[in-house]
């Protein structure tokens, strides 16, 4: 399934266990300009809830979540 | 003011250090200030170089120690020290050492890992923790 959102940066967190997905996300978001989009792929089961919780807490926007078997790809927009 | 998480880290076994480091990392990743107060065996775990050879697991689960350590290796889990370093990189994490334990064990700040920021007393911890949203004893 081709995602329709264009990401400015892609983070591969496949195979990484908690807390790595949110840690990698927190690190990477610093390098983005406000409004830019980051895509993060994760296989960690906790990420399904963790990434949205992170976005909610930090004021960044979760645009979409694409699910392909065990792989979740999150599209996050850095707060403007 | 950012919300704060206070962790009292009393334990020195890898299983509990992992839990503490993951909580601290989670807090830091979520934009909280994280205050870690090391005391007793927590200080032992932060002696310079100790983390490299620490294989201790809680006594009740001693027989699972080797299995757990191996699983962490196989699944490439970051070590608790790596998690804490990562947390410090992305958030405000302060690691303080309890002055009483330091005194009892005859330690100076320079005897501990450089990641430990300062030596403080219980009053400092209480002052900081009274405003914390999350306070945990590990």
Backbone of each chain as ProteinMPNN parsed JSONL, in Angstrom:
{"seq_chain_A": "XXXXXXXXXXXXXXXXXXXXXXXXXXXXXXXXXXXXXXXXXXXXXXXXXXXXXXXXXXXXXXXXXXXXXXXXXXXXXXXX", "coords_chain_A": {"N_chain_A": [[0.855, -1.196, 0.0], [0.708, 2.086, -0.973], [1.807, 4.854, 0.759], [0.152, 8.005, 1.045], [1.186, 10.237, 2.1], [3.843, 12.461, 2.054], [6.972, 12.087, 3.398], [9.432, 13.995, 5.18], [11.518, 12.98, 6.466], [12.731, 9.761, 7.352], [12.439, 7.292, 9.805], [13.81, 4.281, 10.782], [12.658, 2.067, 12.892], [12.35, -0.599, 13.106], [12.33, -3.749, 14.671], [13.368, -2.654, 16.935], [13.101, -2.377, 20.433], [10.835, -1.165, 22.999], [12.357, 1.313, 25.088], [13.08, 2.416, 22.643], [11.68, 3.178, 20.121], [10.147, 5.607, 20.828], [12.243, 7.11, 21.812], [13.975, 7.355, 19.63], [12.294, 8.781, 18.014], [11.889, 11.153, 19.507], [14.486, 12.149, 19.405], [14.878, 12.513, 16.624], [12.916, 14.365, 15.863], [13.823, 16.804, 16.67], [15.503, 17.692, 14.702], [13.896, 18.475, 12.661], [12.149, 20.962, 10.745], [9.522, 23.155, 11.859], [6.33, 21.949, 10.921], [7.282, 20.115, 9.13], [7.316, 16.642, 8.052], [7.669, 13.489, 9.592], [8.351, 10.083, 9.126], [7.928, 7.073, 10.829], [8.826, 3.741, 11.237], [7.829, 0.877, 12.994], [8.09, -2.22, 14.804], [7.643, -2.909, 17.335], [5.335, -3.877, 19.757], [4.293, -2.201, 21.692], [4.463, 0.288, 20.566], [2.208, 1.018, 19.13], [0.397, 2.29, 20.853], [2.13, 3.947, 22.209], [3.368, 5.831, 20.436], [1.237, 7.564, 19.503], [0.584, 8.565, 22.091], [2.905, 9.909, 22.76], [2.876, 11.893, 20.771], [0.573, 13.318, 21.441], [1.287, 14.271, 23.989], [3.547, 15.827, 23.492], [2.656, 17.716, 21.781], [2.857, 17.434, 19.056], [1.714, 16.472, 15.755], [-0.073, 13.576, 14.935], [-0.415, 12.325, 11.904], [-1.14, 10.087, 10.375], [-1.495, 6.482, 10.469], [-0.059, 3.689, 9.132], [-0.699, 0.324, 8.559], [0.944, -2.706, 8.055], [0.84, -5.94, 8.128], [2.92, -6.957, 10.701], [4.072, -4.536, 10.864], [4.092, -1.161, 11.694], [3.619, 2.059, 10.448], [4.153, 5.313, 11.275], [3.05, 8.6, 10.706], [4.222, 11.66, 11.458], [3.75, 15.029, 12.176], [5.758, 17.796, 12.75], [5.134, 20.162, 15.273], [3.806, 23.368, 14.491]], "CA_chain_A": [[0.0, 0.0, 0.0], [1.581, 3.275, -1.048], [1.324, 5.967, 1.589], [-0.051, 9.215, 0.26], [1.842, 11.36, 2.756], [5.264, 12.586, 1.751], [7.727, 12.37, 4.625], [10.716, 14.687, 4.998], [12.536, 12.162, 7.117], [12.23, 8.426, 7.671], [13.162, 6.619, 10.878], [13.569, 2.844, 10.793], [12.745, 1.52, 14.25], [11.96, -2.004, 13.016], [13.159, -4.607, 15.506], [13.758, -1.947, 18.157], [12.125, -2.551, 21.506], [10.6, -0.049, 23.909], [11.833, 2.635, 24.743], [13.761, 2.957, 21.478], [10.871, 3.948, 19.157], [9.896, 7.006, 21.241], [13.522, 7.794, 21.975], [14.424, 7.704, 18.28], [11.376, 9.822, 17.547], [12.216, 12.403, 20.222], [15.768, 12.638, 18.873], [14.76, 12.927, 15.226], [12.001, 15.506, 15.692], [14.598, 18.024, 16.927], [16.147, 18.127, 13.469], [12.899, 18.89, 11.673], [11.558, 22.295, 10.804], [8.084, 23.088, 12.147], [5.502, 21.657, 9.754], [7.809, 18.981, 8.372], [6.728, 15.348, 8.411], [8.585, 12.395, 9.84], [7.724, 8.756, 9.107], [8.652, 6.121, 11.67], [8.345, 2.362, 11.163], [8.149, 0.122, 14.2], [7.472, -3.527, 14.976], [7.381, -3.034, 18.768], [3.889, -3.881, 20.0], [3.935, -1.048, 22.517], [4.493, 1.512, 19.769], [0.842, 1.335, 18.677], [-0.174, 3.297, 21.773], [3.189, 4.869, 22.64], [3.624, 6.936, 19.509], [0.16, 8.562, 19.676], [0.697, 9.197, 23.423], [4.016, 10.844, 22.64], [2.44, 13.025, 19.956], [-0.392, 14.053, 22.275], [1.988, 14.911, 25.11], [4.535, 16.803, 23.048], [2.011, 18.719, 20.931], [3.089, 17.183, 17.637], [0.489, 15.906, 15.173], [-0.043, 12.271, 14.302], [-1.221, 12.479, 10.697], [-1.684, 8.811, 9.901], [-0.784, 5.263, 10.837], [-0.264, 2.654, 8.109], [-0.412, -0.993, 9.123], [1.221, -3.775, 7.089], [1.182, -7.118, 8.952], [3.441, -6.561, 12.017], [4.763, -3.262, 10.746], [3.297, 0.063, 11.779], [4.354, 3.258, 10.058], [3.496, 6.492, 11.825], [3.406, 9.867, 10.067], [4.115, 12.684, 12.493], [4.11, 16.37, 11.729], [6.3, 18.622, 13.833], [4.253, 21.287, 15.595], [4.161, 24.653, 13.892]], "C_chain_A": [[0.886, 1.24, 0.0], [1.011, 4.372, -0.18], [1.18, 7.229, 0.754], [0.627, 10.425, 0.883], [3.327, 11.335, 2.437], [6.0, 12.929, 3.045], [9.036, 13.071, 4.294], [11.863, 13.871, 5.558], [11.919, 10.811, 7.473], [13.093, 7.791, 8.766], [12.794, 5.138, 10.876], [13.768, 2.316, 12.213], [12.308, 0.062, 14.264], [12.902, -2.832, 13.878], [13.612, -3.943, 16.799], [12.666, -2.099, 19.203], [11.971, -1.26, 22.3], [11.836, 0.118, 24.801], [12.378, 3.219, 23.446], [12.872, 3.712, 20.495], [10.608, 5.398, 19.591], [11.185, 7.787, 21.413], [14.041, 8.253, 20.622], [13.569, 8.841, 17.717], [11.706, 11.165, 18.181], [13.521, 13.006, 19.706], [15.577, 13.249, 17.497], [13.93, 14.187, 15.042], [12.729, 16.831, 15.901], [15.171, 18.589, 15.636], [15.173, 18.592, 12.397], [12.51, 20.345, 11.845], [10.091, 22.14, 11.177], [7.291, 22.852, 10.863], [6.012, 20.487, 8.925], [7.263, 17.678, 8.915], [7.799, 14.284, 8.536], [7.787, 11.091, 9.775], [8.569, 7.823, 9.953], [8.011, 4.751, 11.564], [8.778, 1.611, 12.396], [7.442, -1.219, 14.198], [7.111, -3.755, 16.447], [5.881, -2.902, 19.031], [3.426, -2.676, 20.815], [3.815, 0.238, 21.731], [3.104, 1.96, 19.323], [0.199, 2.414, 19.544], [0.85, 4.365, 22.133], [3.355, 6.068, 21.731], [2.493, 7.978, 19.566], [0.231, 9.284, 21.022], [1.803, 10.243, 23.406], [3.58, 12.096, 21.888], [1.508, 13.929, 20.754], [0.336, 14.892, 23.327], [2.917, 16.031, 24.647], [3.946, 17.846, 22.1], [2.341, 18.591, 19.464], [1.896, 16.415, 17.081], [0.708, 14.553, 14.518], [-0.979, 12.325, 13.106], [-1.9, 11.173, 10.288], [-0.861, 7.653, 10.45], [-1.092, 4.218, 9.778], [0.155, 1.321, 8.696], [-0.204, -2.015, 8.014], [1.728, -4.977, 7.868], [1.676, -6.613, 10.308], [4.057, -5.174, 12.021], [3.786, -2.089, 10.796], [4.164, 1.226, 11.329], [3.53, 4.465, 10.466], [3.979, 7.733, 11.074], [3.145, 10.984, 11.068], [4.564, 14.031, 11.929], [4.596, 17.187, 12.916], [5.431, 19.865, 14.003], [4.766, 22.588, 14.986], [4.31, 25.709, 14.996]], "O_chain_A": [[1.722, 1.409, 0.887], [-0.137, 4.778, -0.358], [1.989, 7.49, -0.137], [0.652, 11.504, 0.292], [3.979, 10.296, 2.543], [5.696, 13.924, 3.702], [9.669, 12.791, 3.276], [13.021, 14.045, 5.177], [10.749, 10.723, 7.845], [14.32, 7.759, 8.663], [11.619, 4.78, 10.958], [14.897, 2.141, 12.673], [11.934, -0.463, 15.313], [14.119, -2.652, 13.831], [14.181, -4.604, 17.668], [11.476, -1.972, 18.912], [12.839, -0.387, 22.283], [12.349, -0.904, 25.258], [12.164, 4.399, 23.17], [13.254, 4.798, 20.059], [10.824, 6.321, 18.806], [11.216, 8.996, 21.186], [14.49, 9.389, 20.472], [14.067, 9.737, 17.035], [11.795, 12.185, 17.496], [13.645, 14.225, 19.584], [16.044, 14.355, 17.226], [14.214, 14.991, 14.154], [12.308, 17.862, 15.377], [15.311, 19.803, 15.485], [15.593, 19.055, 11.336], [12.539, 20.887, 12.95], [9.472, 21.125, 10.859], [7.554, 23.484, 9.84], [5.274, 19.928, 8.113], [6.811, 17.594, 10.057], [8.707, 14.184, 7.711], [6.68, 11.008, 10.307], [9.791, 7.786, 9.81], [6.806, 4.603, 11.77], [9.936, 1.683, 12.808], [6.341, -1.353, 13.665], [6.364, -4.678, 16.77], [5.24, -1.947, 18.591], [2.306, -2.194, 20.646], [3.147, 1.177, 22.165], [2.86, 3.156, 19.158], [-0.454, 3.328, 19.041], [0.506, 5.53, 22.336], [3.471, 7.199, 22.203], [2.777, 9.172, 19.668], [-0.031, 10.485, 21.092], [1.655, 11.328, 23.969], [3.873, 13.217, 22.305], [1.645, 15.152, 20.739], [0.033, 16.069, 23.522], [3.058, 17.053, 25.319], [4.651, 18.757, 21.664], [2.133, 19.531, 18.698], [1.152, 15.784, 17.832], [1.57, 14.404, 13.652], [-2.199, 12.366, 13.27], [-3.071, 11.155, 9.908], [0.296, 7.812, 10.839], [-2.257, 3.893, 9.548], [1.239, 1.201, 9.266], [-1.057, -2.18, 7.142], [2.903, -5.037, 8.23], [0.94, -5.913, 11.004], [4.51, -4.691, 13.059], [2.805, -2.032, 10.055], [5.304, 1.368, 11.772], [2.377, 4.622, 10.064], [5.176, 7.895, 10.836], [2.008, 11.225, 11.473], [5.614, 14.145, 11.295], [3.934, 17.261, 13.951], [5.047, 20.523, 13.036], [5.964, 22.87, 14.966], [4.608, 26.868, 14.705]]}, "seq_chain_B": "XXXXXXXXXXXXXXXXXXXXXXXXXXXXXXXXXXXXXXXXXXXXXXXXXXXXXXXXXXXXXXXXXXXXXXXXXXXXXXXXXXXXXXXXXXXXXXXXXXXXXXXXXXXXXXXXXXXXXXXXXXXXXXXXXXXXXXXXXX", "coords_chain_B": {"N_chain_B": [[6.193, 25.495, 33.232], [7.85, 22.452, 32.803], [6.484, 19.172, 33.301], [7.388, 17.003, 36.017], [9.23, 13.983, 36.65], [10.04, 11.929, 39.292], [12.452, 9.677, 40.326], [13.372, 7.346, 42.718], [16.169, 5.574, 42.952], [16.958, 2.806, 44.341], [17.774, 0.254, 44.027], [20.228, -2.133, 42.757], [20.353, -4.096, 40.897], [20.433, -5.571, 37.625], [17.936, -6.087, 36.425], [16.179, -4.314, 37.71], [17.468, -1.904, 37.249], [17.19, -1.741, 34.519], [14.387, -1.389, 34.314], [14.14, 1.089, 35.632], [15.684, 2.715, 33.952], [14.278, 2.598, 31.559], [11.833, 3.75, 32.242], [12.751, 6.311, 32.901], [13.717, 7.097, 30.409], [11.391, 7.025, 28.9], [9.943, 9.073, 30.179], [11.631, 11.285, 29.65], [11.54, 11.292, 26.847], [8.937, 12.018, 26.493], [8.936, 14.619, 27.153], [9.168, 15.309, 29.816], [10.721, 16.544, 32.815], [13.256, 14.73, 34.264], [14.144, 13.379, 37.305], [16.553, 11.621, 38.885], [17.24, 9.946, 41.782], [19.831, 8.522, 43.272], [20.387, 5.915, 45.557], [21.874, 3.901, 48.149], [22.085, 0.651, 46.943], [21.741, 1.497, 44.387], [23.632, 3.46, 44.068], [25.959, 1.926, 44.182], [25.699, 0.587, 41.763], [26.352, 2.581, 40.026], [29.013, 3.055, 40.311], [32.157, 3.941, 38.956], [32.688, 2.299, 35.935], [31.38, -0.012, 36.83], [28.959, -0.746, 35.624], [29.62, -2.127, 33.367], [30.215, -4.737, 34.039], [28.21, -5.64, 35.62], [25.986, -8.129, 36.408], [24.004, -8.762, 37.986], [20.897, -9.968, 39.24], [17.643, -9.607, 40.676], [17.371, -11.281, 43.793], [15.23, -13.103, 44.231], [14.743, -14.002, 41.684], [16.944, -15.07, 40.708], [17.735, -17.427, 39.269], [16.804, -16.906, 36.759], [18.366, -15.024, 35.764], [20.687, -15.403, 33.917], [19.252, -16.227, 31.609], [17.679, -14.002, 31.058], [19.651, -12.038, 30.587], [20.8, -13.106, 28.3], [18.665, -13.07, 26.509], [18.368, -10.331, 26.207], [20.71, -9.716, 24.876], [20.44, -11.178, 22.467], [18.113, -10.029, 21.374], [19.037, -7.571, 20.975], [18.69, -5.524, 22.896], [19.001, -2.291, 24.178], [21.402, -1.458, 26.7], [20.884, -0.651, 30.191], [22.422, 1.562, 30.881], [22.943, 2.669, 28.39], [20.371, 3.438, 27.655], [19.903, 5.448, 29.58], [21.853, 7.317, 28.861], [20.907, 7.992, 26.351], [18.481, 9.12, 27.129], [19.349, 11.382, 28.514], [20.364, 12.797, 26.416], [18.146, 13.632, 24.952], [16.455, 14.907, 26.699], [15.661, 16.609, 29.808], [17.432, 15.351, 32.172], [18.345, 14.627, 35.376], [20.793, 13.267, 37.428], [21.264, 12.387, 40.651], [23.287, 11.733, 43.524], [22.821, 10.167, 46.604], [23.86, 11.726, 49.499], [24.264, 10.55, 51.983], [24.601, 7.781, 51.591], [26.885, 7.944, 50.026], [28.71, 8.876, 51.864], [28.666, 6.78, 53.784], [29.696, 4.656, 52.25], [32.11, 5.637, 51.692], [32.587, 7.239, 49.384], [33.35, 9.485, 46.616], [32.091, 11.975, 44.338], [33.647, 11.745, 42.061], [34.252, 9.066, 42.017], [32.198, 7.864, 40.853], [30.246, 7.016, 37.877], [30.534, 9.309, 35.126], [28.038, 10.211, 34.305], [26.535, 10.763, 36.504], [25.342, 13.574, 38.105], [25.53, 15.14, 40.479], [25.985, 15.391, 44.101], [23.552, 15.059, 46.506], [21.313, 15.818, 49.276], [18.611, 14.337, 51.218], [16.687, 16.293, 51.589], [16.805, 17.919, 49.36], [15.918, 16.162, 47.406], [13.26, 15.713, 48.323], [12.207, 18.279, 48.152], [12.251, 18.685, 45.384], [10.703, 16.511, 44.533], [8.193, 16.912, 45.611], [6.75, 18.427, 43.896], [6.516, 16.842, 41.743], [4.872, 15.083, 39.128], [4.948, 12.422, 38.753], [6.145, 10.005, 40.88], [8.463, 7.617, 41.802], [9.645, 4.602, 43.391], [12.362, 2.57, 43.102]], "CA_chain_B": [[7.223, 24.565, 33.74], [7.612, 21.077, 32.361], [6.145, 18.254, 34.386], [8.57, 16.287, 36.465], [9.171, 12.598, 37.127], [11.11, 11.652, 40.263], [12.698, 8.255, 40.562], [14.38, 6.986, 43.707], [16.742, 4.315, 42.489], [17.555, 2.168, 45.509], [18.249, -1.086, 43.635], [21.447, -2.199, 41.954], [20.343, -5.275, 40.029], [20.205, -5.194, 36.232], [16.507, -6.098, 36.099], [15.557, -3.069, 38.188], [18.111, -0.78, 36.56], [16.533, -1.675, 33.21], [13.069, -0.775, 34.512], [14.334, 2.507, 35.954], [16.199, 3.445, 32.795], [13.221, 2.687, 30.549], [10.898, 4.76, 32.742], [13.408, 7.612, 32.756], [13.768, 7.387, 28.98], [10.021, 7.336, 28.502], [9.639, 10.409, 30.699], [12.411, 12.268, 28.904], [11.024, 11.319, 25.471], [7.626, 12.673, 26.528], [9.113, 16.023, 27.494], [9.179, 15.579, 31.258], [12.016, 16.64, 33.493], [13.399, 13.5, 35.033], [15.086, 13.483, 38.419], [16.853, 10.304, 39.438], [17.965, 10.044, 43.046], [20.458, 7.226, 43.537], [20.731, 5.652, 46.939], [22.257, 2.542, 48.535], [22.602, -0.186, 45.862], [21.708, 2.303, 43.172], [24.941, 4.115, 43.977], [26.918, 0.873, 43.842], [25.559, 0.284, 40.341], [26.92, 3.678, 39.254], [30.466, 3.188, 40.52], [32.811, 4.009, 37.644], [32.989, 1.013, 35.299], [30.612, -1.149, 37.362], [27.869, -1.16, 34.741], [30.131, -3.015, 32.311], [30.295, -6.127, 34.482], [27.073, -5.955, 36.49], [25.094, -9.15, 35.875], [23.128, -9.134, 39.102], [19.45, -9.959, 39.067], [16.99, -9.716, 41.987], [17.599, -12.584, 44.415], [14.088, -14.009, 44.031], [14.676, -14.478, 40.303], [18.338, -15.34, 40.372], [17.953, -18.466, 38.264], [16.429, -16.412, 35.431], [19.34, -13.999, 35.39], [21.39, -15.681, 32.652], [18.276, -16.266, 30.496], [17.297, -12.61, 30.773], [20.797, -11.352, 29.987], [20.974, -13.621, 26.955], [17.558, -12.556, 25.691], [18.677, -8.934, 25.906], [21.759, -9.727, 23.853], [19.867, -11.693, 21.219], [17.147, -9.052, 20.846], [19.756, -6.297, 20.862], [18.119, -4.501, 23.773], [20.027, -1.389, 24.699], [21.643, -1.639, 28.13], [20.267, 0.42, 30.982], [23.284, 2.746, 30.812], [22.713, 3.267, 27.068], [19.069, 4.104, 27.739], [20.048, 6.681, 30.361], [22.61, 8.271, 28.055], [19.954, 8.448, 25.344], [17.504, 9.983, 27.795], [20.037, 12.647, 28.806], [20.548, 13.495, 25.147], [16.92, 14.236, 24.419], [15.603, 15.554, 27.688], [16.311, 17.112, 31.022], [17.551, 14.267, 33.132], [19.367, 14.894, 36.39], [21.065, 12.094, 38.271], [21.908, 12.825, 41.889], [23.667, 10.642, 44.424], [22.488, 10.411, 48.01], [25.092, 12.032, 50.238], [24.415, 9.651, 53.127], [25.2, 6.549, 51.08], [28.24, 8.269, 49.591], [29.477, 8.981, 53.107], [28.762, 5.439, 54.357], [30.535, 3.812, 51.408], [33.392, 6.326, 51.495], [32.713, 7.586, 47.969], [33.268, 10.865, 46.132], [31.436, 12.044, 43.033], [34.592, 11.29, 41.034], [34.311, 7.597, 42.009], [31.013, 7.377, 40.134], [30.177, 7.261, 36.431], [30.364, 10.737, 34.827], [26.629, 10.539, 34.064], [25.975, 11.255, 37.766], [25.595, 15.02, 38.068], [25.824, 15.813, 41.747], [25.667, 14.712, 45.363], [22.573, 15.877, 47.229], [20.731, 15.172, 50.441], [17.204, 13.967, 51.104], [15.828, 17.487, 51.52], [16.773, 18.344, 47.955], [15.019, 15.245, 46.718], [11.882, 15.954, 48.745], [11.811, 19.567, 47.598], [11.97, 18.492, 43.964], [9.671, 15.491, 44.31], [6.86, 17.327, 46.067], [6.04, 18.984, 42.753], [6.532, 15.898, 40.615], [3.623, 14.411, 38.765], [5.175, 10.979, 38.884], [7.242, 9.675, 41.796], [8.573, 6.168, 41.89], [10.739, 4.031, 44.168], [12.744, 1.334, 42.398]], "C_chain_B": [[6.873, 23.151, 33.304], [7.252, 20.218, 33.567], [7.37, 17.444, 34.752], [8.256, 14.862, 36.886], [10.328, 12.421, 38.093], [11.241, 10.153, 40.457], [13.713, 8.111, 41.684], [14.903, 5.637, 43.249], [17.573, 3.712, 43.619], [18.257, 0.86, 45.109], [19.484, -1.035, 42.745], [21.49, -3.41, 41.038], [19.903, -4.851, 38.62], [18.716, -5.152, 35.874], [15.84, -4.788, 36.517], [16.166, -1.83, 37.549], [17.502, -0.607, 35.174], [15.185, -0.971, 33.343], [13.206, 0.719, 34.762], [14.761, 3.293, 34.728], [15.126, 3.6, 31.724], [12.171, 3.724, 30.969], [11.476, 6.16, 32.553], [13.423, 8.035, 31.289], [12.393, 7.766, 28.461], [9.636, 8.738, 28.939], [10.346, 11.493, 29.907], [11.878, 12.413, 27.476], [9.688, 12.06, 25.399], [7.726, 14.124, 26.978], [9.051, 16.336, 28.978], [10.609, 15.801, 31.723], [12.132, 15.376, 34.313], [14.498, 13.671, 36.069], [15.327, 12.088, 38.961], [17.704, 10.498, 40.682], [18.501, 8.661, 43.371], [20.731, 7.075, 45.014], [21.068, 4.182, 47.135], [22.755, 1.731, 47.335], [22.549, 0.506, 44.509], [23.04, 3.004, 42.975], [26.015, 3.103, 43.601], [26.899, 0.606, 42.336], [26.195, 1.35, 39.454], [28.379, 3.954, 39.559], [31.108, 3.132, 39.153], [33.143, 2.612, 37.137], [32.114, -0.15, 35.72], [29.56, -1.669, 36.391], [28.337, -2.16, 33.681], [30.117, -4.479, 32.726], [29.117, -6.549, 35.358], [26.131, -6.948, 35.823], [24.058, -9.544, 36.914], [21.657, -9.0, 38.756], [18.85, -10.082, 40.464], [17.078, -11.139, 42.511], [16.468, -13.584, 44.161], [14.084, -14.643, 42.65], [16.051, -14.821, 39.762], [18.533, -16.349, 39.239], [17.586, -18.009, 36.854], [17.42, -15.384, 34.894], [20.007, -14.256, 34.053], [20.452, -15.679, 31.443], [17.905, -14.852, 30.065], [18.425, -11.87, 30.062], [20.987, -11.803, 28.54], [19.899, -13.095, 26.018], [17.827, -11.115, 25.28], [19.722, -8.823, 24.814], [21.18, -10.077, 22.486], [18.933, -10.672, 20.57], [17.739, -7.66, 20.738], [19.101, -5.193, 21.694], [19.24, -3.584, 24.232], [20.194, -1.629, 26.202], [21.012, -0.478, 28.886], [21.097, 1.698, 30.928], [23.096, 3.455, 29.467], [21.394, 4.024, 27.057], [19.194, 5.439, 28.458], [20.814, 7.734, 29.58], [21.722, 8.855, 26.964], [18.956, 9.428, 25.927], [18.11, 11.362, 28.066], [20.184, 13.483, 27.539], [19.304, 14.241, 24.71], [16.069, 14.957, 25.443], [16.389, 16.045, 28.877], [16.328, 16.033, 32.075], [18.669, 14.619, 34.102], [19.541, 13.649, 37.232], [21.865, 12.567, 39.48], [22.205, 11.624, 42.766], [23.421, 11.053, 45.864], [23.755, 10.586, 48.836], [25.332, 11.068, 51.395], [25.091, 8.349, 52.695], [26.648, 6.796, 50.68], [29.181, 8.273, 50.806], [29.729, 7.593, 53.691], [29.743, 4.554, 53.591], [31.896, 4.457, 51.127], [33.638, 6.745, 50.058], [32.673, 9.081, 47.715], [32.576, 10.825, 44.777], [32.338, 11.5, 41.929], [34.752, 9.763, 40.993], [33.168, 7.0, 41.19], [31.129, 7.657, 38.643], [29.934, 8.75, 36.182], [28.914, 11.152, 34.59], [25.927, 11.046, 35.332], [26.361, 12.724, 37.91], [26.075, 15.618, 39.382], [25.526, 14.917, 42.941], [24.688, 15.611, 46.107], [22.03, 15.107, 48.432], [19.24, 14.937, 50.239], [16.284, 15.179, 50.965], [15.705, 17.99, 50.089], [15.816, 17.46, 47.176], [13.558, 15.55, 47.052], [11.361, 17.267, 48.147], [11.439, 19.437, 46.127], [10.772, 17.582, 43.754], [8.275, 15.948, 44.708], [6.049, 17.929, 44.934], [5.924, 18.01, 41.591], [5.182, 15.269, 40.389], [3.746, 12.911, 38.968], [6.362, 10.78, 39.814], [7.281, 8.178, 42.01], [9.771, 5.737, 42.714], [11.091, 2.689, 43.533], [13.9, 0.651, 43.145]], "O_chain_B": [[5.728, 22.716, 33.427], [7.658, 20.497, 34.695], [8.264, 17.222, 33.935], [7.178, 14.566, 37.402], [11.472, 12.728, 37.757], [10.261, 9.456, 40.719], [14.798, 8.689, 41.617], [14.149, 4.667, 43.171], [18.734, 4.068, 43.819], [19.203, 0.422, 45.764], [19.75, -0.037, 42.074], [22.534, -3.722, 40.465], [19.121, -3.917, 38.446], [18.282, -4.288, 35.113], [15.039, -4.224, 35.772], [15.481, -0.831, 37.331], [17.317, 0.514, 34.702], [14.878, -0.062, 32.571], [12.478, 1.522, 34.178], [14.272, 4.396, 34.484], [15.072, 4.629, 31.051], [11.682, 4.485, 30.135], [10.786, 7.075, 32.105], [13.171, 9.197, 30.97], [12.246, 8.708, 27.682], [9.069, 9.503, 28.16], [9.74, 12.498, 29.535], [11.778, 13.525, 26.958], [9.351, 12.654, 24.375], [6.706, 14.786, 27.164], [8.9, 17.495, 29.363], [11.568, 15.321, 31.117], [11.18, 14.994, 34.994], [15.624, 14.055, 35.752], [14.398, 11.442, 39.445], [18.756, 11.135, 40.638], [17.746, 7.747, 43.699], [21.245, 7.991, 45.656], [20.607, 3.324, 46.383], [23.775, 2.098, 46.752], [23.261, 0.113, 43.584], [23.523, 3.13, 41.85], [26.888, 3.399, 42.785], [27.946, 0.422, 41.714], [26.536, 1.093, 38.299], [28.928, 4.965, 39.123], [30.672, 2.377, 38.284], [33.803, 1.834, 37.827], [32.096, -1.18, 35.045], [29.294, -2.87, 36.332], [27.54, -2.943, 33.162], [30.021, -5.366, 31.878], [29.046, -7.701, 35.787], [25.542, -6.643, 34.785], [23.331, -10.524, 36.75], [21.232, -8.062, 38.082], [19.503, -10.619, 41.358], [16.882, -12.095, 41.761], [16.717, -14.763, 43.908], [13.49, -15.704, 42.456], [16.289, -14.859, 38.555], [19.378, -16.161, 38.364], [17.993, -18.627, 35.871], [17.333, -14.939, 33.75], [19.912, -13.43, 33.145], [20.817, -15.186, 30.375], [17.826, -14.545, 28.875], [18.202, -11.171, 29.073], [21.296, -10.996, 27.663], [20.18, -12.72, 24.88], [17.551, -10.722, 24.147], [19.642, -7.959, 23.941], [21.395, -9.378, 21.496], [18.966, -10.479, 19.355], [17.036, -6.692, 20.448], [18.977, -4.057, 21.237], [20.308, -4.05, 24.63], [19.23, -1.964, 26.891], [20.653, 0.543, 28.299], [20.543, 2.797, 30.93], [23.09, 4.684, 29.403], [21.308, 5.125, 26.512], [18.656, 6.447, 28.0], [20.469, 8.915, 29.626], [21.77, 10.052, 26.683], [18.622, 10.437, 25.306], [17.454, 12.384, 27.867], [20.134, 14.713, 27.58], [19.386, 15.342, 24.166], [15.058, 15.562, 25.088], [17.612, 15.915, 28.944], [15.345, 15.83, 32.788], [19.801, 14.877, 33.692], [18.568, 13.05, 37.691], [22.979, 13.074, 39.354], [21.479, 10.63, 42.756], [23.775, 12.156, 46.281], [24.614, 9.705, 48.869], [26.48, 10.799, 51.749], [26.026, 7.875, 53.341], [27.529, 5.979, 50.951], [30.291, 7.743, 50.76], [30.858, 7.261, 54.051], [30.516, 3.803, 54.186], [32.725, 3.893, 50.414], [34.756, 6.627, 49.557], [32.065, 9.845, 48.465], [32.485, 9.772, 44.146], [31.863, 10.874, 40.982], [35.322, 9.227, 40.043], [33.161, 5.81, 40.875], [31.984, 8.425, 38.2], [29.207, 9.39, 36.942], [28.598, 12.339, 34.67], [24.87, 11.673, 35.258], [27.538, 13.081, 37.847], [26.93, 16.504, 39.391], [24.915, 13.855, 42.822], [24.964, 16.792, 46.316], [22.261, 13.907, 48.58], [18.681, 15.3, 49.204], [15.243, 15.111, 50.312], [14.638, 18.431, 49.662], [15.006, 17.945, 46.386], [12.719, 15.633, 46.156], [10.218, 17.346, 47.696], [10.443, 20.002, 45.676], [9.924, 17.847, 42.902], [7.282, 15.428, 44.199], [4.819, 17.95, 44.985], [5.304, 18.319, 40.573], [4.448, 14.963, 41.329], [2.78, 12.228, 39.307], [7.447, 11.312, 39.577], [6.278, 7.552, 42.35], [10.795, 6.42, 42.737], [10.253, 1.792, 43.433], [14.372, -0.404, 42.72]]}, "name": "protein", "num_of_chains": 2, "seq": "XXXXXXXXXXXXXXXXXXXXXXXXXXXXXXXXXXXXXXXXXXXXXXXXXXXXXXXXXXXXXXXXXXXXXXXXXXXXXXXXXXXXXXXXXXXXXXXXXXXXXXXXXXXXXXXXXXXXXXXXXXXXXXXXXXXXXXXXXXXXXXXXXXXXXXXXXXXXXXXXXXXXXXXXXXXXXXXXXXXXXXXXXXXXXXXXXXXXXXXXXXXXXXXXXXXXXXXXXX"}
